[in-house]
Amino acid sequence: MNWRITLFPLALVIAGCSTPPNQIVPFRDGVLRAMTYTQASDYCSAKGQDPKWLGKAPAESGVLFQCQ
């Protein structure tokens, strides 16, 4: 059996699980969640708005904000 065929899928799984998500997620009623303050600020700046910080997301999974 070729060991490269066995290790390649394992390497893909490990690499995929170690990268943090970097997207903005709608949370509730116009509230958005981002992984970092910088990411949230960049998102609002791209829309020509300022971020309004609402605090940490549940389970310390990022920050909650709105663009205004």
N, C-alpha and C positions, 0 to 999 in steps of 0.2 A: 504494500500500500504506500502511496506517495504521501509523505508527511506534510508537504506543502498544501495539499488539497484539504487536509484536516485543519491546519493552523490558520489558513486564510480566513474562513468564516469566523473563527474565534477572534482573530485580530479585528475584524470589522465590528463585531459586537462590542468588544472592549472600547474601541475608538468611538463608537456611536454613543455609548453610555457615559463617556467621560466629558463630552462637550455640553456645556450649559445651554439651555434654551435662551434665545435672544430675541424674543418677539414680544409685542405688546398684546395683552389679552384683555378683552372686555370683561369686566367683573360683574357690575350691576348698575343699573340706572345711570349710565354715563360715566361711571367710574372705571378707570383702566388700571391694569397691573403691569408693572415692568420689573425686571430683575434688579435694575440699579437706578439710582437717581439720574445718572448721566444719560442712560437710555431713554428715560421718560422725558427729560429735558430736550434731548435731540428730537424726539417724536413730536413734541409740541412746537418746537422751533421750526420744524419743517412745515407745519401748518400755519406759521405766523402767529402763534399764540404763546401764552406763558403757562407753565404748569402750576397747578394749585395742589400742594401736598396734603394728602389726607391721612398719612400714617403708614405703618407697616402692614403688609398683607398677612392674612391668616397663616399660621405655622411658619412665620418668618420667611415666606416664599417670595419676597420682593417688596415693592412699595406700591401704595395706592395713590392715584392722582387723577386730576381732571385737567383738560386743556381749556383755558379761558382767554 
